[in-house]
Amino acid sequence: MWRNLFSFPNPVNEVSARLVAGGVVVLAAVTLIFDLRWLAVAIAYGFLARVATGPTLSPLGQLVTRVVTPLLPVAAKPVPGPPKRFAQGMGAVITTTAAVLWAGFGLATAGKVLIGLVIVAAVLESVFAFCIGCKVFALLMRANLIPESVCEQCNDIRAPRSQPLAS
């Protein structure tokens, strides 16, 4: 049971990933506009949950994968999971740091700057399908800092995939 819970889908539906990123944009913008440091904590939780379990323990991930994506008249677009998990990890580090600085230590400016960076990355993913974390992952693989065994599909993560999506 635990092994299934703490797993990440591979491949990932890029449509769902982009929709989750769009949700992050909205949540992060609301956080900044209304000065809601508690929401920064919730955003950090979402990233941590998605790194650990994919969409399973993420409220935003569940909403997107179970409700929003199935309603859309677009075909699933499978992409390798490890780069997306790495990107979620980058988001987790940034948003957790933002939440700790802002909510924990009262360093609002530092926390807001980090949330702003998350907005930039999430806009790039949701609007332009440009995943910063995926690009960093690819660079680390090319530099042999991430072994090929982590993602054999990732020799060229830009190549289209034709395999079915994991459920």
N, C-alpha and C positions, 0 to 999 in steps of 0.2 A: 504494500500500500504506500509506504513512504517513498519508495523508489519512483513510483508512478506520479506521486504528488510533486516531488522535487525533480521534475524533468522539464525540458524545454522542447517545444515542437521543432521538428526538422523534417521537411521544409516548413517555412512560415508563409502564410498568405500575405503578400506585400500589400494587398488592398486593406486588410485589417491592420497591418502595421502602420500604414499611412493614416488610417482613421484614428488609431490610438494616438499617434503624434498630433493630429488635429485636436483631439480632446485635451492633450497636454498643453497645447497652445492656449486654448480657451481657459483652462484652469489656472495656468501660470499668469495669463493676462489679468484675470479676475483677482488673483493674489496680489499683483502689483497695483492695480487700479484702486482696490478697496483696502489695501494695506493689511491683508489677512495672513499674518505669519502662521497661524494654525493650518491654513491651507497649504503652505509650503511643506509642513510636516506630512500632510495627506499625500501630496504629490511625491514626496520622497518615499513614503510607504508604497505607493503604486509602482514606482521603479524597482524598489527592492523586491516586491512581490513578483513582478514580471521577470526579474533576473532569476529568482529562485524557482518559479513554477510556470513561467509563460503566463498565459491569461488566467490560469486557474484561481489564484488568490487575489487577483487584481480586479476591483470593481469596474474600472474603466475597460480592462481587457475583456471581462465577461460581457459587459454591455455591448461592446463592439463585435465580439465574435459570435455571440448568441442572438443579438437583436438587430444591430445596424447592418452588418455585412450581409446577412441572409436576405435582407430587404432590398439590397441594391441589384440592379440588373446588369452587373458586370461579372465577368469570369474571374475566378481566383487566379492569382499570379504567384506560383510557388517560387520562393527564393531560399537559399540556404539559411538555416537557423542559427548556427554559431556566430556569424557576424552581427545578426540582430540582437542576440543575447549579449554580445560584447557591447553593442551600442546602448542597450538597456543598463548595462553595468556602468558605463560612463555617465549616463543620466542619473543613476543611483548615487554615484560618488558626488556629482555636482549638486544634486538636490538635497542629499543628506547633509553635505557641508553647508549649503544655504540655510537649511532648517536649523542646524545646530548654531550657526553664527547668529541668525536672526532671532529665532525663538528661544534658544538656550542662553545666548550671551548678549542679546539686545543689540547686536551689530547689524542694524537694519540695512544700511547702505551696502555692506558687503553681501548680505543675503539677497538683496534685491538685484544686485549686479549679476550674481550667479543665476538667479531665476531668469533674468533677461537673456543670459547666454543660452539657457535651456529653450527659451522661446525661439531664438534664432535657429538653433539646431532643429527644433521640432517643426518650424515653418519650412525649413529646407526639405525635411523628410516628407511632410504632409503635402506640400504644394508641388515640389519639384522632384520628388522621389530621390533626393540626394541625401544619403545617410552618412553623416560624418563618422559615426562610430564604425560603420561598415568599411569606409575608406581607410580609417586608421587600422582596422583589423587586417585589411588586405596589405597595407604597408608593412605591418608587423610579420605577416606571413612571408612576404617577399624578403624581409630581412632575416628570415629563419628564427624569429623570436617566438612565433607561434608555429608549432610543428604541423606539417600537412595532415597528420592523422587527426587533428582537431576538426578539420573540415576538408575532406577530400574533394568535395564539390567546389571548393573555393579557389581553385587554381586561377579561375577568372570569374569573380563573383558577378561580373556584368553579363555573363553569358546567360541566355534564356534557359530556363529549366522546363522539362516536360514531364516530371514525375508528379504523381498525385499528392495532394496535401495530406498531412497527418491529421487525424481527427482528434 
